[in-house]
Amino acid sequence: QVQLVESGGGLVQAGGSLRLSCAASGSIYSYDRMGWYRQAPGKQRELVAHVVRGGYVNYADSVKGRFTISRDYNTNSILLQMTILKPEDTAIYYCTAHLNGVDYWGQGTQVTVSS
């Protein structure tokens, strides 16, 4: 059973930084793709960033140059370093992993950016 556990959310002022972490069950080498989505109140869930097994990374235009996704093989985690945060980044952030045709999701972590 795939389990994803997010941590690192919280309240930060605009212009600040946060780092999210997602601990995955098993080796992250096994996943075809891992990434982060977010959902703001009243909006649809949207892609923030993902990384595929070969290393290709894709970012939403709204976070390019501010957010960085990376993999930590020592802890079987994926990280999302978020900088220059804006109030519009406020959302629940979900970790996701794709394995054998199935998408798995964490329970989410709240990020709130105050103006």
VOGU-9233 format. One record per residue: x, y, z of N, C-alpha, C in turn; residue in three letters. Coordinates in steps of 0.05 Angstrom, whole numbers, padded with zeros to 5 digits, always signed. Each point is the difference from the previous one (the first is absolute). Example, Ala and Ser with C-alpha at 12.3 -4.5 7.8 and 13.67 -1.06 7.14 Angstrom:
+00264-00114+00156-00018+00024+00000+00018+00024+00000ALA;-00007+00021-00014+00016+00024+00001-00015+00022+00014SER;
***
This chain:
+00017-00024+00000-00017+00024+00000+00018+00025+00000GLN;-00006+00017-00019+00016+00025-00002-00010+00020+00021VAL;+00018+00011+00015-00007+00021+00019+00017+00024-00005GLN;-00013+00023+00001+00014+00026-00004-00007+00018+00024LEU;+00020+00011+00013-00005+00016+00024+00014+00027-00004VAL;-00016+00021-00002+00011+00027-00003+00006+00013+00026GLU;+00019+00018+00000+00006+00017+00023+00012+00026-00010SER;+00001+00020+00018+00014+00025-00006-00018+00023-00006GLY;-00026-00003-00001-00017+00022-00005-00002+00019+00023GLY;-00013+00022-00003-00003+00019+00021-00008+00028-00010GLY;+00003+00019+00018-00007+00028-00005+00026+00016-00004LEU;+00001+00015-00022+00024+00016-00006-00009+00026-00012VAL;+00016+00021+00003-00006+00026-00012+00009-00001-00029GLN;-00013+00017-00016+00007+00003-00028+00030+00007-00002ALA;+00012-00013-00020+00029+00003-00003+00017-00021+00014GLY;-00013-00015+00018+00014-00020+00015+00003-00026-00014GLY;+00011-00020+00014+00006-00026-00011-00011-00022+00018SER;-00006-00022-00012-00007-00025+00014+00011-00023-00016LEU;+00004-00022+00014+00008-00025-00014-00019-00022+00008ARG;-00012-00012-00020-00018-00022+00005+00015-00026-00005LEU;-00007-00020+00015+00012-00027-00003-00022-00021-00002SER;+00006-00020-00017-00019-00022-00003+00015-00026+00003CYS;-00005-00014+00021+00013-00026+00005-00017-00022-00013ALA;+00013-00016-00017-00014-00021-00014+00007-00027+00011ALA;-00019-00018-00002+00005-00028+00008+00017-00013-00022SER;+00019-00016+00007+00017-00013-00019+00019+00020-00013GLY;+00016-00010-00019+00020+00017-00013-00013+00017-00021SER;+00008+00026+00000-00011+00018-00020+00010-00006-00028ILE;+00021-00018-00002+00009-00009-00026-00023-00015-00015TYR;-00018-00012+00016-00020-00017-00012-00023+00016-00014SER;-00003+00025+00007-00023+00015-00010+00006+00012-00028TYR;-00020-00001-00017+00003+00011-00027+00002+00030+00001ASP;-00015+00012+00018-00002+00029+00002-00009+00008+00028ARG;+00012+00021+00010-00009+00011+00026-00001+00030-00002MET;-00018+00011+00016-00002+00029-00002-00018+00013+00020GLY;-00007+00024-00004-00017+00016+00018-00022+00014-00016TRP;-00024-00002+00011-00023+00015-00009-00009+00018+00023TYR;-00017+00019-00007-00012+00017+00021-00029+00007-00007ARG;-00015+00005+00021-00028+00008-00004-00007+00023+00019GLN;-00006+00022-00012-00009+00024+00015-00030-00001+00004ALA;-00010+00014+00020-00029+00000+00004-00016+00009-00024PRO;-00019-00016-00008-00017+00007-00022+00012-00005-00027GLY;+00024-00012-00001+00014-00005-00026+00005-00029-00003LYS;+00006-00008-00025+00007-00027-00006+00029-00006+00008GLN;+00005-00025+00005+00027-00008+00006+00017+00004-00025ARG;+00025+00010+00004+00017+00006-00022+00028-00010+00005GLU;+00014-00006-00022+00027-00009+00002+00018+00023+00009LEU;+00018-00006+00019+00021+00019+00007+00026-00008-00013VAL;+00008-00025+00004+00025-00010-00012+00001-00030+00001ALA;+00013-00012-00019+00004-00029+00002+00027-00007-00012HIS;+00010-00023+00008+00025-00011-00010-00005-00029-00008VAL;+00010-00007-00023-00004-00028-00009+00026-00015+00006VAL;-00001-00027-00003+00022-00017+00008+00026+00008-00014ARG;-00002+00008-00025+00024+00007-00015+00012+00027+00008GLY;-00014+00015+00016+00010+00025+00010-00013+00025-00012GLY;-00016-00004-00020-00014+00024-00012-00018+00012+00021TYR;+00001+00027+00001-00016+00015+00019-00018+00019-00015VAL;-00024+00002+00010-00020+00019-00012-00011+00017+00023ASN;-00002+00026-00006-00011+00019+00019-00024+00015-00012TYR;-00019+00007+00017-00021+00018-00008+00013+00028-00006ALA;-00011+00014-00019+00011+00026-00007+00000+00019+00024ASP;-00020-00003+00017-00003+00019+00022+00022-00004+00022SER;+00014-00022-00001+00020-00005+00021+00029-00001-00011VAL;+00003+00001-00026+00026-00002-00012+00018+00022+00010LYS;+00025-00007+00007+00019+00019+00011-00003+00005+00030GLY;-00021-00010+00012-00005+00003+00029+00001-00026+00015ARG;-00010-00021-00012-00002-00026+00013+00019-00019-00013PHE;+00011-00019+00017+00018-00020-00010-00008-00027+00011THR;-00004-00020-00017-00006-00027+00008+00025-00017-00001ILE;+00004-00017+00019+00024-00017+00001-00007-00027+00013SER;+00018-00019-00004-00003-00026+00012+00022-00005+00020ARG;-00007-00012+00023+00019-00007+00020+00000-00030+00003ASP;+00019-00013-00012+00000-00030-00001+00007-00011+00028TYR;+00014+00015+00016+00007-00010+00027-00025-00004+00017ASN;-00019+00018-00003-00024-00001+00017-00025-00009-00016THR;+00004-00007-00025-00023-00008-00018-00022+00022+00001ASN;+00009+00024-00005-00018+00023+00001+00003+00017-00025SER;-00021+00015-00005+00002+00022-00020-00004+00026+00015ILE;+00014+00020-00008+00000+00026+00014-00011+00021-00019LEU;-00012+00020+00011-00008+00023-00016+00009+00025+00016LEU;+00021+00012-00011+00010+00025+00012-00015+00023-00012GLN;-00013+00015+00016-00017+00023-00010+00012+00026+00010MET;+00006+00018-00018+00011+00026+00008-00017+00022-00013THR;+00004+00024+00010-00014+00024-00010-00030-00006+00000ILE;-00010-00011+00022-00028-00008+00001-00019+00024-00002LEU;-00022-00005-00013-00021+00020-00005-00026-00009+00013LYS;-00017+00019+00006-00026-00008+00012-00015-00020-00018PRO;+00003+00003-00026-00014-00019-00019+00012-00028+00001GLU;+00021-00005+00014+00011-00027+00004-00015-00014+00023ASP;-00017+00014+00014-00015-00012+00022-00017-00023-00011THR;+00003-00023+00012-00015-00024-00010+00008-00024+00018ALA;-00015-00021-00004+00008-00026+00011+00018-00013-00021ILE;+00024-00008+00008+00019-00012-00019+00000-00031+00005TYR;-00003-00014-00023-00002-00029+00001+00024-00012-00015TYR;+00011-00020+00013+00021-00016-00013-00014-00022-00016CYS;+00011-00007-00023-00011-00021-00016+00022-00017-00012THR;-00007-00025-00004+00019-00019-00012-00015-00018-00020ALA;+00013-00006-00022-00012-00016-00021+00016-00026-00002HIS;-00015-00023+00002+00013-00026+00000-00018-00020-00013LEU;+00010-00013-00021-00015-00021-00014-00028+00009-00008ASN;-00002+00025-00010-00025+00009-00010-00019+00012+00020GLY;+00008+00001+00025-00017+00010+00021+00012+00025+00013VAL;-00016+00020+00005+00008+00024+00014-00006-00003+00030ASP;+00019+00006+00016-00003+00000+00029+00003+00028+00011TYR;-00014+00006+00022-00001+00027+00011+00005+00000+00030TRP;+00014+00020+00009+00002+00004+00029-00024+00015+00009GLY;-00001+00005+00026-00024+00014+00012+00002+00030-00002GLN;+00023+00010-00007+00002+00029-00004+00011+00015+00024GLY;+00012+00023-00006+00010+00017+00021-00007+00029-00008THR;-00009+00015+00020-00009+00027-00005+00023+00020-00002GLN;+00000+00016-00020+00019+00022-00003-00017+00026-00001VAL;+00006+00018+00018-00014+00026+00001+00020+00022-00002THR;-00004+00018-00019+00019+00022-00004-00016+00026+00006VAL;+00009+00015+00020-00014+00024+00007+00013+00024-00015SER;-00017+00020-00005+00010+00023-00015+00010+00022+00019SER;
***
